[in-house]
Amino acid sequence: EAARKEEKEIAAKYNLVKLKRYELFMEA
């Protein structure tokens, strides 16, 4: 259960980084 929670947190952070890169790309 704890490992699954950690996986979700890592996935959320990855998605956040991807979203920020996408926003920077759109602004450029």
PDB file of N, CA, C and O in Angstrom:
ATOM      1  N   GLU A   1       0.845  -1.214   0.000  1.00  0.00           N
ATOM      2  CA  GLU A   1       0.000   0.000   0.000  1.00  0.00           C
ATOM      3  C   GLU A   1       0.876   1.259   0.000  1.00  0.00           C
ATOM      4  O   GLU A   1       0.623   2.194  -0.759  1.00  0.00           O
ATOM      5  N   ALA A   2       1.893   1.276   0.846  1.00  0.00           N
ATOM      6  CA  ALA A   2       2.773   2.450   0.905  1.00  0.00           C
ATOM      7  C   ALA A   2       3.519   2.636  -0.415  1.00  0.00           C
ATOM      8  O   ALA A   2       3.714   3.761  -0.876  1.00  0.00           O
ATOM      9  N   ALA A   3       3.927   1.536  -1.008  1.00  0.00           N
ATOM     10  CA  ALA A   3       4.652   1.619  -2.278  1.00  0.00           C
ATOM     11  C   ALA A   3       3.747   2.181  -3.368  1.00  0.00           C
ATOM     12  O   ALA A   3       4.189   2.945  -4.226  1.00  0.00           O
ATOM     13  N   ARG A   4       2.484   1.795  -3.323  1.00  0.00           N
ATOM     14  CA  ARG A   4       1.547   2.281  -4.338  1.00  0.00           C
ATOM     15  C   ARG A   4       1.345   3.788  -4.192  1.00  0.00           C
ATOM     16  O   ARG A   4       1.244   4.512  -5.182  1.00  0.00           O
ATOM     17  N   LYS A   5       1.288   4.246  -2.944  1.00  0.00           N
ATOM     18  CA  LYS A   5       1.139   5.685  -2.694  1.00  0.00           C
ATOM     19  C   LYS A   5       2.356   6.432  -3.237  1.00  0.00           C
ATOM     20  O   LYS A   5       2.229   7.499  -3.839  1.00  0.00           O
ATOM     21  N   GLU A   6       3.528   5.858  -3.016  1.00  0.00           N
ATOM     22  CA  GLU A   6       4.758   6.493  -3.498  1.00  0.00           C
ATOM     23  C   GLU A   6       4.754   6.563  -5.023  1.00  0.00           C
ATOM     24  O   GLU A   6       5.173   7.561  -5.609  1.00  0.00           O
ATOM     25  N   GLU A   7       4.281   5.500  -5.654  1.00  0.00           N
ATOM     26  CA  GLU A   7       4.206   5.489  -7.119  1.00  0.00           C
ATOM     27  C   GLU A   7       3.319   6.616  -7.618  1.00  0.00           C
ATOM     28  O   GLU A   7       3.648   7.295  -8.590  1.00  0.00           O
ATOM     29  N   LYS A   8       2.185   6.810  -6.943  1.00  0.00           N
ATOM     30  CA  LYS A   8       1.264   7.874  -7.360  1.00  0.00           C
ATOM     31  C   LYS A   8       1.915   9.241  -7.204  1.00  0.00           C
ATOM     32  O   LYS A   8       1.742  10.115  -8.054  1.00  0.00           O
ATOM     33  N   GLU A   9       2.662   9.429  -6.124  1.00  0.00           N
ATOM     34  CA  GLU A   9       3.317  10.724  -5.897  1.00  0.00           C
ATOM     35  C   GLU A   9       4.376  10.986  -6.966  1.00  0.00           C
ATOM     36  O   GLU A   9       4.513  12.109  -7.452  1.00  0.00           O
ATOM     37  N   ILE A  10       5.121   9.943  -7.325  1.00  0.00           N
ATOM     38  CA  ILE A  10       6.145  10.094  -8.362  1.00  0.00           C
ATOM     39  C   ILE A  10       5.481  10.420  -9.699  1.00  0.00           C
ATOM     40  O   ILE A  10       5.963  11.272 -10.444  1.00  0.00           O
ATOM     41  N   ALA A  11       4.384   9.745  -9.996  1.00  0.00           N
ATOM     42  CA  ALA A  11       3.661  10.000 -11.244  1.00  0.00           C
ATOM     43  C   ALA A  11       3.129  11.428 -11.263  1.00  0.00           C
ATOM     44  O   ALA A  11       3.158  12.092 -12.299  1.00  0.00           O
ATOM     45  N   ALA A  12       2.645  11.898 -10.121  1.00  0.00           N
ATOM     46  CA  ALA A  12       2.111  13.260 -10.046  1.00  0.00           C
ATOM     47  C   ALA A  12       3.221  14.281 -10.288  1.00  0.00           C
ATOM     48  O   ALA A  12       3.023  15.260 -11.007  1.00  0.00           O
ATOM     49  N   LYS A  13       4.384  14.050  -9.688  1.00  0.00           N
ATOM     50  CA  LYS A  13       5.518  14.963  -9.886  1.00  0.00           C
ATOM     51  C   LYS A  13       5.961  14.946 -11.346  1.00  0.00           C
ATOM     52  O   LYS A  13       6.272  15.996 -11.909  1.00  0.00           O
ATOM     53  N   TYR A  14       5.994  13.766 -11.964  1.00  0.00           N
ATOM     54  CA  TYR A  14       6.396  13.652 -13.358  1.00  0.00           C
ATOM     55  C   TYR A  14       5.434  14.428 -14.246  1.00  0.00           C
ATOM     56  O   TYR A  14       5.854  15.143 -15.155  1.00  0.00           O
ATOM     57  N   ASN A  15       4.126  14.279 -13.973  1.00  0.00           N
ATOM     58  CA  ASN A  15       3.128  14.994 -14.767  1.00  0.00           C
ATOM     59  C   ASN A  15       3.267  16.500 -14.585  1.00  0.00           C
ATOM     60  O   ASN A  15       3.077  17.261 -15.533  1.00  0.00           O
ATOM     61  N   LEU A  16       3.598  16.932 -13.367  1.00  0.00           N
ATOM     62  CA  LEU A  16       3.750  18.357 -13.093  1.00  0.00           C
ATOM     63  C   LEU A  16       4.936  18.916 -13.880  1.00  0.00           C
ATOM     64  O   LEU A  16       4.846  20.001 -14.455  1.00  0.00           O
ATOM     65  N   VAL A  17       6.031  18.185 -13.906  1.00  0.00           N
ATOM     66  CA  VAL A  17       7.210  18.626 -14.661  1.00  0.00           C
ATOM     67  C   VAL A  17       6.875  18.693 -16.145  1.00  0.00           C
ATOM     68  O   VAL A  17       7.256  19.642 -16.831  1.00  0.00           O
ATOM     69  N   LYS A  18       6.159  17.682 -16.640  1.00  0.00           N
ATOM     70  CA  LYS A  18       5.787  17.641 -18.046  1.00  0.00           C
ATOM     71  C   LYS A  18       4.900  18.841 -18.388  1.00  0.00           C
ATOM     72  O   LYS A  18       5.060  19.465 -19.438  1.00  0.00           O
ATOM     73  N   LEU A  19       3.964  19.153 -17.487  1.00  0.00           N
ATOM     74  CA  LEU A  19       3.048  20.270 -17.715  1.00  0.00           C
ATOM     75  C   LEU A  19       3.807  21.592 -17.759  1.00  0.00           C
ATOM     76  O   LEU A  19       3.530  22.443 -18.604  1.00  0.00           O
ATOM     77  N   LYS A  20       4.766  21.765 -16.846  1.00  0.00           N
ATOM     78  CA  LYS A  20       5.535  23.013 -16.818  1.00  0.00           C
ATOM     79  C   LYS A  20       6.381  23.145 -18.080  1.00  0.00           C
ATOM     80  O   LYS A  20       6.498  24.238 -18.633  1.00  0.00           O
ATOM     81  N   ARG A  21       6.966  22.052 -18.537  1.00  0.00           N
ATOM     82  CA  ARG A  21       7.767  22.109 -19.765  1.00  0.00           C
ATOM     83  C   ARG A  21       6.876  22.472 -20.943  1.00  0.00           C
ATOM     84  O   ARG A  21       7.273  23.238 -21.821  1.00  0.00           O
ATOM     85  N   TYR A  22       5.664  21.914 -20.955  1.00  0.00           N
ATOM     86  CA  TYR A  22       4.718  22.197 -22.034  1.00  0.00           C
ATOM     87  C   TYR A  22       4.346  23.678 -22.033  1.00  0.00           C
ATOM     88  O   TYR A  22       4.275  24.305 -23.090  1.00  0.00           O
ATOM     89  N   GLU A  23       4.107  24.242 -20.829  1.00  0.00           N
ATOM     90  CA  GLU A  23       3.752  25.657 -20.730  1.00  0.00           C
ATOM     91  C   GLU A  23       4.903  26.537 -21.211  1.00  0.00           C
ATOM     92  O   GLU A  23       4.680  27.519 -21.920  1.00  0.00           O
ATOM     93  N   LEU A  24       6.138  26.187 -20.826  1.00  0.00           N
ATOM     94  CA  LEU A  24       7.299  26.962 -21.267  1.00  0.00           C
ATOM     95  C   LEU A  24       7.432  26.885 -22.784  1.00  0.00           C
ATOM     96  O   LEU A  24       7.766  27.880 -23.428  1.00  0.00           O
ATOM     97  N   PHE A  25       7.175  25.719 -23.354  1.00  0.00           N
ATOM     98  CA  PHE A  25       7.265  25.525 -24.798  1.00  0.00           C
ATOM     99  C   PHE A  25       6.226  26.388 -25.506  1.00  0.00           C
ATOM    100  O   PHE A  25       6.518  26.982 -26.544  1.00  0.00           O
ATOM    101  N   MET A  26       5.019  26.463 -24.955  1.00  0.00           N
ATOM    102  CA  MET A  26       3.952  27.243 -25.579  1.00  0.00           C
ATOM    103  C   MET A  26       4.250  28.743 -25.493  1.00  0.00           C
ATOM    104  O   MET A  26       3.873  29.500 -26.388  1.00  0.00           O
ATOM    105  N   GLU A  27       4.924  29.173 -24.421  1.00  0.00           N
ATOM    106  CA  GLU A  27       5.239  30.590 -24.260  1.00  0.00           C
ATOM    107  C   GLU A  27       6.340  31.033 -25.220  1.00  0.00           C
ATOM    108  O   GLU A  27       6.345  32.175 -25.681  1.00  0.00           O
ATOM    109  N   ALA A  28       7.255  30.145 -25.515  1.00  0.00           N
ATOM    110  CA  ALA A  28       8.405  30.478 -26.357  1.00  0.00           C
ATOM    111  C   ALA A  28       7.973  30.833 -27.785  1.00  0.00           C
ATOM    112  O   ALA A  28       8.818  31.139 -28.627  1.00  0.00           O
TER     113      ALA A  28
END
